[in-house]
Amino acid sequence: MSSGTQVEPLRAPPMRRMMRAAVYRGKDRVVVEDVPVPEISEGEALIRVAACGICGTDVKKIHYGFVRPPQILGHEVAGTVVAVGRGVKRWKAGDRVVSFHHVPCGKCFYCEQKLFSQCAGYKKTGLTAGFDPNGGGFADFVLAMPWVAERGMVAIPDGVSFEEATFIEPVNTCLKAVRKARIATGEHVLLIGAGPIGLLLLMLAKVAGAAVYVSDPMAERRVKAIELGACEACDPSSVNATEWMRARTAGRGADAVLLAAPFPKLVDEALTAARPGGRVLLFAQNDPEMRIEFGAAAIGVEEKEILGSYSADVEMQEESARLVFSRELPVAKLITHRFPLERISEGLALAANPTRNSLKVIILAS
């Protein structure tokens, strides 16, 4: 280009008034329809969604009708800032970002105890595409409210795709779970369930220094687990996972069991597979109507622990981003299916009823 050539400055396109969004209209009913683009106010940031992962929690809310319609779900969000409200200093139009949907207040009793997910402010959703705020990632645009725009967004570096960046939130939740389970170097860990979340738990337990063994009935998922670093993988439909694990630990059982499958009966099996004094971390047991039974002696006599872990931890936000952005966790290997927003019903159905070759499902905005 010659030095005398004048370049027309880039101008942002005029904002649209309407957008496409997948609206939850009741149990098992999601409709892609036109809704207003959220209006931006002081301290807020408007993000054009590029990609949003489907989480198992989204599937449960839709299938069981756990939330009141209408809502726009989707909280594993990555996209580009298109506008910011007055007073926003950290972000500008054109920034590529990931946005969390929950941010703790940092001042209450629970925040002082570092139980951030129990903070009343954390429970208030700060990312919305309209209606009752509930993430909003299954839409063309989402609005980050002031507390999220200030403390709940992460810049995506050059060379990292939007699809990879959608894993920041689920990686955070899994990192929190692995640390809650106190996974340590040299321990023998049994992972039950090698779906997308289970495989993230596997990779993070490996980062923590553990030897990880996997139980999953799908052969393809067992192969993927080995590819991602599992020592061995068994088929629980043909092998007694407890005896299989004891044979690899001098008869003791697992130091810790990470349960990433949502079936109540597996809690008792996980307790049986854990050694005396071992830990069982429940990751998938977040159904408010689920009831679980297990032998009391596992806790009262064998001194095993049952631990729960819910949502993300703001203090692990930086580490979670580093693990994804550096590709220390090869999260792209988990993506098997992509659907445009207009075909989200197919994506939700696949996430709810996985096939032998399906893992993570990503929705791409129009």
NUSEMAR-412216 format. One record per residue (C-alpha): residue in three letters; y negated, z negated, x. Coordinates in steps of 0.05 Angstrom, whole numbers. Example, Ala and Ser with C-alpha at 12.3 -4.5 7.8 and 13.67 -1.06 7.14 Angstrom:
! NUSEMAR-412216
SITE    aa       yy       zz       xx
SITE   Ala       90     -156      246
SITE   Ser       21     -143      273
END
This chain:
! NUSEMAR-412216
SITE    aa       yy       zz       xx
SITE   Met        0        0        0
SITE   Ser      -68       18       29
SITE   Ser     -120      -35       41
SITE   Gly     -167       -2       -9
SITE   Thr     -117       -6      -67
SITE   Gln     -137      -54     -122
SITE   Val      -82      -93     -156
SITE   Glu      -89     -111     -229
SITE   Pro      -78     -187     -235
SITE   Leu      -16     -209     -273
SITE   Arg      -30     -234     -343
SITE   Ala       15     -277     -385
SITE   Pro       40     -241     -447
SITE   Pro       11     -265     -513
SITE   Met       50     -323     -542
SITE   Arg       98     -307     -597
SITE   Arg       92     -345     -663
SITE   Met      166     -340     -682
SITE   Met      230     -344     -642
SITE   Arg      305     -341     -651
SITE   Ala      344     -406     -653
SITE   Ala      413     -431     -671
SITE   Val      400     -481     -726
SITE   Tyr      452     -534     -744
SITE   Arg      453     -533     -819
SITE   Gly      511     -580     -833
SITE   Lys      582     -596     -813
SITE   Asp      613     -535     -778
SITE   Arg      552     -492     -795
SITE   Val      504     -462     -744
SITE   Val      458     -405     -765
SITE   Val      417     -362     -718
SITE   Glu      350     -353     -752
SITE   Asp      275     -345     -742
SITE   Val      237     -410     -731
SITE   Pro      166     -424     -706
SITE   Val      155     -429     -631
SITE   Pro      138     -503     -618
SITE   Glu       63     -516     -613
SITE   Ile       42     -545     -547
SITE   Ser       -2     -606     -542
SITE   Glu      -33     -649     -487
SITE   Gly       15     -668     -432
SITE   Glu       70     -622     -456
SITE   Ala      105     -561     -425
SITE   Leu      134     -501     -462
SITE   Ile      195     -471     -430
SITE   Arg      226     -403     -444
SITE   Val      301     -416     -443
SITE   Ala      342     -373     -397
SITE   Ala      409     -408     -402
SITE   Cys      439     -469     -437
SITE   Gly      509     -497     -427
SITE   Ile      551     -518     -486
SITE   Cys      569     -592     -479
SITE   Gly      628     -625     -513
SITE   Thr      578     -671     -547
SITE   Asp      546     -611     -581
SITE   Val      614     -590     -606
SITE   Lys      629     -659     -634
SITE   Lys      562     -665     -669
SITE   Ile      572     -597     -703
SITE   His      646     -605     -721
SITE   Tyr      643     -676     -746
SITE   Gly      572     -675     -775
SITE   Phe      550     -734     -733
SITE   Val      476     -715     -738
SITE   Arg      430     -700     -797
SITE   Pro      412     -626     -807
SITE   Pro      371     -586     -793
SITE   Gln      370     -592     -718
SITE   Ile      371     -547     -657
SITE   Leu      420     -573     -606
SITE   Gly      433     -556     -533
SITE   His      411     -601     -476
SITE   Glu      437     -568     -412
SITE   Val      374     -527     -406
SITE   Ala      345     -482     -352
SITE   Gly      287     -434     -359
SITE   Thr      215     -416     -341
SITE   Val      151     -453     -358
SITE   Val      107     -407     -399
SITE   Ala       50     -455     -417
SITE   Val       27     -526     -403
SITE   Gly      -18     -572     -443
SITE   Arg      -81     -605     -419
SITE   Gly      -69     -658     -366
SITE   Val       -4     -629     -338
SITE   Lys       -9     -627     -262
SITE   Arg       62     -620     -238
SITE   Trp       79     -554     -272
SITE   Lys       48     -486     -284
SITE   Ala       67     -421     -319
SITE   Gly      121     -385     -279
SITE   Asp      156     -447     -252
SITE   Arg      232     -444     -257
SITE   Val      257     -511     -282
SITE   Val      313     -553     -309
SITE   Ser      294     -603     -363
SITE   Phe      329     -667     -382
SITE   His      322     -688     -455
SITE   His      324     -764     -444
SITE   Val      279     -803     -397
SITE   Pro      278     -880     -393
SITE   Cys      214     -920     -397
SITE   Gly      227     -955     -330
SITE   Lys      197    -1021     -355
SITE   Cys      243    -1053     -406
SITE   Phe      300    -1102     -398
SITE   Tyr      353    -1048     -394
SITE   Cys      314    -1007     -343
SITE   Glu      307    -1070     -301
SITE   Gln      383    -1076     -304
SITE   Lys      389    -1002     -287
SITE   Leu      424     -990     -354
SITE   Phe      377     -932     -366
SITE   Ser      418     -900     -422
SITE   Gln      410     -964     -464
SITE   Cys      333     -962     -459
SITE   Ala      301     -951     -528
SITE   Gly      255     -900     -497
SITE   Tyr      314     -863     -466
SITE   Lys      346     -857     -535
SITE   Lys      284     -821     -560
SITE   Thr      296     -747     -548
SITE   Gly      238     -713     -512
SITE   Leu      260     -640     -512
SITE   Thr      256     -600     -576
SITE   Ala      255     -531     -607
SITE   Gly      236     -558     -676
SITE   Phe      261     -602     -732
SITE   Asp      288     -669     -709
SITE   Pro      287     -667     -633
SITE   Asn      357     -659     -605
SITE   Gly      353     -618     -541
SITE   Gly      333     -551     -569
SITE   Gly      365     -509     -514
SITE   Phe      399     -462     -565
SITE   Ala      333     -427     -577
SITE   Asp      285     -379     -543
SITE   Phe      235     -435     -526
SITE   Val      237     -510     -519
SITE   Leu      181     -560     -514
SITE   Ala      182     -617     -464
SITE   Met      144     -676     -490
SITE   Pro       96     -713     -444
SITE   Trp      145     -765     -416
SITE   Val      195     -709     -401
SITE   Ala      144     -662     -372
SITE   Glu      121     -718     -326
SITE   Arg      188     -748     -305
SITE   Gly      246     -707     -332
SITE   Met      239     -637     -304
SITE   Val      266     -610     -238
SITE   Ala      243     -548     -201
SITE   Ile      297     -495     -188
SITE   Pro      293     -469     -116
SITE   Asp      295     -395      -99
SITE   Gly      365     -368      -94
SITE   Val      394     -414     -147
SITE   Ser      411     -381     -213
SITE   Phe      391     -409     -281
SITE   Glu      465     -413     -298
SITE   Glu      480     -457     -238
SITE   Ala      419     -500     -254
SITE   Thr      445     -516     -324
SITE   Phe      496     -561     -290
SITE   Ile      444     -611     -265
SITE   Glu      450     -655     -327
SITE   Pro      527     -655     -333
SITE   Val      534     -666     -258
SITE   Asn      488     -726     -265
SITE   Thr      530     -756     -321
SITE   Cys      594     -746     -280
SITE   Leu      563     -774     -216
SITE   Lys      543     -836     -256
SITE   Ala      615     -842     -282
SITE   Val      647     -835     -213
SITE   Arg      600     -889     -186
SITE   Lys      612     -933     -247
SITE   Ala      687     -928     -232
SITE   Arg      671     -949     -160
SITE   Ile      711     -892     -130
SITE   Ala      716     -904      -55
SITE   Thr      741     -870        8
SITE   Gly      817     -871       14
SITE   Glu      831     -888      -59
SITE   His      882     -851     -101
SITE   Val      851     -827     -166
SITE   Leu      885     -797     -226
SITE   Leu      843     -749     -268
SITE   Ile      869     -736     -338
SITE   Gly      840     -672     -367
SITE   Ala      817     -614     -324
SITE   Gly      766     -582     -370
SITE   Pro      695     -568     -345
SITE   Ile      676     -642     -344
SITE   Gly      743     -663     -313
SITE   Leu      734     -613     -257
SITE   Leu      664     -639     -243
SITE   Leu      693     -709     -239
SITE   Leu      746     -683     -192
SITE   Met      695     -652     -145
SITE   Leu      652     -714     -145
SITE   Ala      711     -761     -133
SITE   Lys      728     -716      -73
SITE   Val      656     -723      -48
SITE   Ala      665     -799      -54
SITE   Gly      726     -793       -7
SITE   Ala      783     -803      -56
SITE   Ala      850     -767      -60
SITE   Val      851     -738     -130
SITE   Tyr      913     -722     -172
SITE   Val      906     -684     -237
SITE   Ser      944     -683     -303
SITE   Asp      931     -626     -351
SITE   Pro      978     -586     -397
SITE   Met      945     -519     -382
SITE   Ala      974     -484     -320
SITE   Glu      910     -446     -308
SITE   Arg      870     -510     -306
SITE   Arg      919     -542     -258
SITE   Val      911     -482     -212
SITE   Lys      835     -488     -215
SITE   Ala      840     -562     -199
SITE   Ile      880     -548     -136
SITE   Glu      829     -494     -118
SITE   Leu      774     -545     -124
SITE   Gly      808     -597      -81
SITE   Ala      860     -636     -120
SITE   Cys      919     -659      -79
SITE   Glu      969     -642     -133
SITE   Ala      970     -628     -208
SITE   Cys     1023     -642     -260
SITE   Asp     1040     -619     -330
SITE   Pro     1042     -682     -374
SITE   Ser     1084     -645     -425
SITE   Ser     1142     -641     -376
SITE   Val     1127     -697     -326
SITE   Asn     1115     -771     -338
SITE   Ala     1046     -776     -306
SITE   Thr     1053     -851     -294
SITE   Glu     1118     -845     -256
SITE   Trp     1091     -783     -220
SITE   Met     1030     -823     -197
SITE   Arg     1070     -883     -176
SITE   Ala     1115     -839     -133
SITE   Arg     1052     -819      -94
SITE   Thr     1025     -890      -85
SITE   Ala     1085     -930      -60
SITE   Gly     1101     -950     -132
SITE   Arg     1033     -981     -147
SITE   Gly      997     -930     -191
SITE   Ala      927     -902     -187
SITE   Asp      870     -944     -160
SITE   Ala      827     -911     -213
SITE   Val      840     -865     -272
SITE   Leu      785     -819     -297
SITE   Leu      799     -801     -370
SITE   Ala      764     -735     -388
SITE   Ala      805     -718     -451
SITE   Pro      783     -745     -519
SITE   Phe      850     -766     -548
SITE   Pro      857     -841     -565
SITE   Lys      930     -847     -544
SITE   Leu      911     -827     -473
SITE   Val      874     -893     -462
SITE   Asp      940     -931     -465
SITE   Glu      972     -880     -419
SITE   Ala      914     -885     -370
SITE   Leu      921     -960     -368
SITE   Thr      995     -954     -354
SITE   Ala      982     -905     -297
SITE   Ala      931     -951     -264
SITE   Arg      957    -1003     -215
SITE   Pro      947    -1077     -227
SITE   Gly      874    -1091     -215
SITE   Gly      857    -1017     -222
SITE   Arg      802     -985     -264
SITE   Val      802     -937     -322
SITE   Leu      738     -899     -335
SITE   Leu      730     -871     -406
SITE   Phe      686     -809     -405
SITE   Ala      707     -771     -467
SITE   Gln      715     -830     -515
SITE   Asn      646     -828     -546
SITE   Asp      665     -812     -618
SITE   Pro      632     -867     -661
SITE   Glu      691     -865     -710
SITE   Met      747     -868     -658
SITE   Arg      791     -929     -654
SITE   Ile      835     -945     -594
SITE   Glu      896     -990     -586
SITE   Phe      928    -1013     -521
SITE   Gly      971    -1070     -496
SITE   Ala      928    -1131     -484
SITE   Ala      969    -1152     -423
SITE   Ala      943    -1093     -384
SITE   Ile      875    -1128     -385
SITE   Gly      893    -1202     -392
SITE   Val      952    -1204     -345
SITE   Glu      950    -1144     -299
SITE   Glu      874    -1150     -292
SITE   Lys      859    -1077     -303
SITE   Glu      788    -1057     -322
SITE   Ile      765    -1010     -376
SITE   Leu      697     -980     -360
SITE   Gly      651     -936     -401
SITE   Ser      598     -887     -377
SITE   Tyr      547     -852     -421
SITE   Ser      495     -799     -406
SITE   Ala      454     -791     -343
SITE   Asp      420     -838     -293
SITE   Val      348     -823     -272
SITE   Glu      361     -853     -203
SITE   Met      415     -801     -191
SITE   Gln      372     -743     -212
SITE   Glu      353     -723     -141
SITE   Glu      424     -728     -114
SITE   Ser      452     -689     -173
SITE   Ala      402     -633     -161
SITE   Arg      419     -632      -87
SITE   Leu      494     -626     -100
SITE   Val      483     -566     -146
SITE   Phe      427     -531     -108
SITE   Ser      462     -537      -41
SITE   Arg      527     -512      -73
SITE   Glu      564     -572      -45
SITE   Leu      592     -571     -115
SITE   Pro      611     -498     -130
SITE   Val      593     -504     -204
SITE   Ala      590     -428     -214
SITE   Lys      666     -427     -208
SITE   Leu      670     -465     -274
SITE   Ile      634     -412     -315
SITE   Thr      683     -367     -351
SITE   His      645     -343     -412
SITE   Arg      573     -324     -429
SITE   Phe      548     -308     -499
SITE   Pro      479     -285     -522
SITE   Leu      444     -332     -570
SITE   Glu      459     -286     -628
SITE   Arg      534     -297     -616
SITE   Ile      531     -372     -606
SITE   Ser      582     -383     -661
SITE   Glu      634     -349     -617
SITE   Gly      614     -392     -558
SITE   Leu      618     -456     -598
SITE   Ala      686     -437     -626
SITE   Leu      713     -424     -556
SITE   Ala      685     -489     -529
SITE   Ala      717     -526     -587
SITE   Asn      784     -490     -580
SITE   Pro      791     -471     -507
SITE   Thr      839     -416     -486
SITE   Arg      880     -415     -423
SITE   Asn      826     -376     -386
SITE   Ser      765     -412     -412
SITE   Leu      724     -468     -379
SITE   Lys      649     -473     -383
SITE   Val      613     -432     -436
SITE   Ile      540     -414     -426
SITE   Ile      491     -389     -478
SITE   Leu      440     -339     -454
SITE   Ala      374     -335     -492
SITE   Ser      352     -269     -522
END
